[in-house]
Amino acid sequence: MIKILTLLLLLASGVASAGENIKVCYNYGCKQEATVRFSDRQLRTLAKRLRSLPSAAEERKALADVVGQMYYWAGQQSPVYADKGGNAFDDEANGAMDCIDHSTTTTRFLKMLERRGLLKYHVVADIERRRRFFLFDHFSAVVQEFPRPISASTVDGDAEKAKTHQYVIDSWFVNNGEPAVVLPLEDWLNGAGPRIEPSH
């Protein structure tokens, strides 16, 4: 009986200390990576933020905050705390991130949330690229909203699906720890996004 209780206590303590290790990219082009750990307590905080949301729009809003929070925690364990929005204001700091670093790392964050069952309305899609003037490439993480059945007014009650929508979760635009920018993929592909200003 004592052995069984000891085993149960060990298992319980293992669950209590469970966390997630994720590699974050930095110094442009994912040239360097650091492994950061999200504790069980931190993961519970993220779960609390994401659970019980009433709509896909609210989940996207929460994802912007959650991704920013994850970068903040990652910055406490790695050089990415030095990252500034865009590429022009990093002053070649160790830990600066370009859009390849961001799209790769943010996708890893999102897939971890997906794996833990914390995404109710979205699935993680492939990284997207936009090209402007045949020279400037920009990459972003993407989520796809679950297709939803069209309302009962559908002709003849056909079980058609509503058009699916994709959204970028673009952390490149902001300083480390700030909420990511969320935009419809189509708008982003057409050049939408905030103007990046130097931080004060």
Disulfide bonds with the S-S distance in Angstrom:
Cys25-Cys30 1.79
